[in-house]
Amino acid sequence: MSNLPPITGLTKTITHQEKTLYPVLRMIISLFVIIGIWQAIVLIFQLPSFILPSPISVFERLIERHEVLFRHSWVTAQEIILGLILGLSMGLCFALQMLLFKPVKRWLLPILITSQAIPVFAIAPILMLWLGYGISSKVVMAAMIIFFPVTTCCYDGLKNTPTGYLDLAKTMGATKWQMLRHIQLPAALPTLASGIRVAVVIAPIGAVAGEWVGSSEGLGYLMLQANARMLIDEMFAALFILSAISVSLYFVTDKLLKKLIPWEV
């Protein structure tokens, strides 16, 4: 009997396994339900493939064109990840400047609002002209589209740090930088995590929008080419891979954030 694990430890292990498995099972079940409804709509209404291809034809296209799809997927994934890194860095930098230098806030706030007031598709041709048709313009577009939510979430988290913690740190002789590092930044992490989750979901929009405006590779480029040749099943295959990239990035990011911020996330 002494070799048996404690009941509490066994309960924690089961609970951890349930938390890990249940979201995956729910996602798989939801995916099969969506595919089933999709197939039923195609069969019931007898829709032609150029209107709505069946899931079977899309899956066959995924197998037949897997090398081409993988090559373009890798390009788009790079644009999304680099755009996230650039956008998160810029958002954190701007939020810190707005917090530490009060006059700067009055100048940066109009820039933040303007960055969201102008549609992404309106900026894309200008970025293509300045940065070319390579990966740089798509990275900048992905960064621009996530810049606002990251900045606002980070700034709100830093600004709303409990005053009791700050007052206690001041009485203990802490400097502004020590309070920022040990109190304000940790207190802002849960709010920043929410902004990062939003950024991971919408970053692919900027990358694909840039590929639609002008590119020679990427899933957005492949979708345009497939649409022009009426290969709708290939277009859906590219869309499926793009969705898989976005969902995977979200769940990986969510898992990392829960590990890094276990106290509130």
C-alpha positions in Angstrom: 0.0 0.0 0.0 2.9 2.4 0.7 3.9 2.3 -3.0 0.6 3.7 -4.2 0.5 7.4 -5.1 -1.4 9.8 -2.9 -5.0 10.3 -3.8 -4.5 14.1 -4.3 -1.6 13.5 -6.7 -3.7 11.0 -8.7 -6.6 13.5 -8.8 -4.3 16.3 -10.0 -2.9 14.0 -12.8 -6.4 13.1 -14.0 -7.5 16.7 -13.9 -4.4 17.8 -15.9 -5.1 15.1 -18.5 -8.7 16.1 -18.7 -7.8 19.7 -19.3 -5.4 18.7 -22.0 -7.6 16.1 -23.8 -11.0 17.8 -23.6 -10.2 20.8 -25.8 -8.6 18.6 -28.4 -11.6 16.3 -28.4 -14.0 19.2 -28.7 -12.0 20.6 -31.6 -12.0 17.2 -33.4 -15.7 16.7 -32.8 -16.5 20.2 -34.0 -14.4 19.7 -37.1 -16.2 16.5 -38.0 -19.6 18.1 -37.5 -18.7 21.0 -39.8 -17.4 18.6 -42.4 -20.6 16.5 -42.1 -22.8 19.6 -42.6 -20.7 20.8 -45.5 -21.0 17.4 -47.2 -24.7 17.3 -46.6 -25.2 20.7 -48.1 -23.3 19.7 -51.3 -25.3 16.4 -51.6 -28.7 17.9 -50.8 -28.5 20.9 -53.1 -26.4 19.2 -55.8 -24.0 22.1 -55.9 -21.4 22.1 -58.7 -17.7 22.0 -57.7 -17.0 25.5 -58.9 -19.6 26.8 -56.4 -18.8 24.6 -53.4 -16.6 21.6 -53.7 -17.2 18.6 -51.5 -14.8 17.9 -48.5 -13.7 14.8 -50.3 -12.5 16.7 -53.4 -10.7 19.2 -51.1 -9.0 16.4 -49.2 -7.9 14.8 -52.5 -6.5 18.2 -53.7 -4.6 18.4 -50.4 -3.0 15.1 -51.1 -2.3 15.7 -54.8 -0.8 19.2 -54.3 0.8 18.7 -50.9 4.2 19.8 -52.0 3.0 23.1 -53.6 0.7 23.8 -50.7 3.5 23.1 -48.2 5.9 25.5 -50.0 3.4 28.3 -50.0 2.3 27.6 -46.4 5.8 27.9 -45.2 6.1 31.4 -46.8 2.9 32.6 -45.2 3.8 31.1 -41.8 7.1 33.0 -41.9 5.3 36.2 -42.7 2.8 35.7 -39.8 5.5 34.8 -37.2 7.8 37.6 -38.2 4.9 40.0 -38.2 3.9 38.9 -34.7 7.4 39.4 -33.4 7.6 42.9 -35.0 4.1 43.9 -33.9 4.5 42.7 -30.4 7.9 44.5 -30.0 6.5 47.7 -31.4 3.4 47.5 -29.2 5.3 46.9 -26.0 7.8 49.7 -26.9 5.0 52.2 -27.6 3.1 51.2 -24.4 6.2 51.7 -22.2 6.9 55.1 -23.8 3.3 56.2 -23.2 3.6 55.1 -19.6 7.0 56.5 -18.7 6.8 59.8 -20.7 3.4 61.4 -20.3 3.9 64.1 -23.0 4.7 61.3 -25.5 1.2 59.9 -25.0 -0.5 62.9 -26.6 1.7 62.5 -29.7 1.5 58.7 -30.0 -2.2 58.3 -29.4 -3.2 59.9 -32.8 -0.7 57.6 -34.5 -2.3 54.6 -32.9 -5.8 55.6 -33.9 -4.7 56.5 -37.5 -3.1 53.1 -37.8 -6.5 51.5 -37.4 -8.6 54.1 -39.1 -7.0 53.4 -42.5 -8.0 50.0 -44.0 -5.3 47.5 -44.5 -6.1 47.1 -48.2 -5.6 50.9 -48.6 -2.1 50.7 -47.1 -1.0 47.5 -48.9 -0.2 49.1 -52.4 1.9 51.8 -50.7 3.8 49.2 -48.8 4.4 47.2 -52.0 5.8 50.3 -53.6 8.1 51.1 -50.7 9.2 47.6 -49.6 8.7 45.5 -52.8 6.8 42.3 -53.5 8.9 40.2 -51.1 8.3 39.1 -47.6 9.0 42.5 -46.0 5.8 44.2 -47.0 3.7 41.3 -45.7 5.5 41.3 -42.4 4.9 45.0 -42.0 1.2 44.6 -42.8 0.8 41.8 -40.3 2.6 43.9 -37.7 0.4 46.9 -38.4 -2.8 45.0 -38.0 -1.8 43.7 -34.5 0.0 46.9 -33.4 -3.1 48.6 -31.9 -4.6 45.8 -29.7 -1.1 44.9 -28.3 -0.3 48.5 -27.5 -3.7 49.3 -25.9 -3.8 46.1 -23.8 -0.2 46.5 -22.6 -0.7 50.2 -21.7 -4.0 49.5 -19.9 -2.3 46.7 -17.9 0.6 48.9 -16.9 -1.6 51.9 -16.1 -4.0 49.9 -13.9 -1.4 48.4 -11.6 -2.8 48.4 -8.1 -1.7 51.6 -6.4 -1.1 49.8 -3.1 1.8 47.9 -4.6 3.3 51.1 -6.0 2.9 53.0 -2.8 4.6 50.2 -0.8 7.5 50.1 -3.3 7.9 53.8 -3.0 8.1 53.6 0.8 10.8 50.9 0.5 12.9 53.2 -1.7 12.3 51.5 -5.1 13.2 53.5 -8.2 10.9 54.0 -11.2 12.7 51.3 -13.2 12.5 48.8 -10.3 8.8 49.4 -9.9 8.4 48.9 -13.6 10.3 45.7 -13.7 9.1 44.0 -10.5 5.6 45.4 -10.1 4.1 47.0 -13.2 5.2 44.6 -15.9 4.2 41.5 -14.0 0.8 43.1 -13.1 0.3 43.9 -16.8 1.1 40.4 -18.1 -2.5 39.1 -17.9 -3.9 42.0 -19.9 -1.0 41.8 -22.3 -1.7 38.1 -22.8 -5.2 39.0 -23.9 -3.8 41.3 -26.5 -1.3 38.7 -27.7 -4.2 36.1 -28.2 -6.1 38.7 -30.3 -2.9 39.4 -32.3 -2.2 35.8 -33.0 -5.7 35.4 -34.5 -5.7 38.5 -36.7 -2.0 38.5 -37.8 -2.8 36.1 -40.7 -5.2 38.7 -42.1 -2.4 41.2 -42.7 -0.1 38.6 -44.3 -2.7 37.2 -46.6 -4.0 40.7 -47.5 -0.5 41.6 -48.6 -0.2 38.5 -50.7 -3.5 39.3 -52.4 -2.4 42.8 -53.3 1.0 41.7 -54.8 3.2 38.6 -54.3 4.6 35.6 -56.2 4.3 33.1 -53.3 2.3 32.4 -50.2 -1.2 31.0 -49.6 -2.9 34.2 -50.5 -1.1 34.2 -53.9 -2.1 30.5 -54.4 -5.7 31.2 -53.6 -5.8 34.0 -56.2 -4.3 31.8 -58.8 -6.7 28.9 -58.0 -9.6 31.3 -58.2 -8.6 32.6 -61.5 -8.3 29.1 -62.9 -11.6 28.0 -61.3 -9.8 25.5 -59.1 -12.1 26.1 -56.2 -11.1 22.8 -54.4 -7.5 24.0 -54.4 -8.6 27.4 -53.1 -10.5 25.7 -50.2 -7.4 23.5 -49.6 -5.3 26.6 -49.1 -7.9 28.2 -46.9 -8.0 25.0 -44.8 -4.3 25.1 -44.3 -4.4 28.8 -43.4 -7.1 28.1 -40.8 -5.0 25.2 -39.4 -2.0 27.6 -39.1 -4.0 30.2 -37.3 -5.7 27.7 -34.9 -2.3 26.0 -34.2 -0.6 29.3 -33.4 -3.5 30.3 -31.1 -3.4 27.1 -29.0 0.4 27.1 -28.9 0.5 30.7 -27.7 -2.3 30.1 -25.2 -0.4 27.1 -23.8 2.8 29.2 -23.5 1.0 32.1 -21.8 -0.6 29.8 -19.3 2.9 28.4 -18.4 4.5 31.9 -18.2 1.6 33.6 -16.3 0.2 30.8 -14.1 -1.2 33.1 -11.5 -4.0 34.7 -13.6 -4.1 33.3 -17.1 
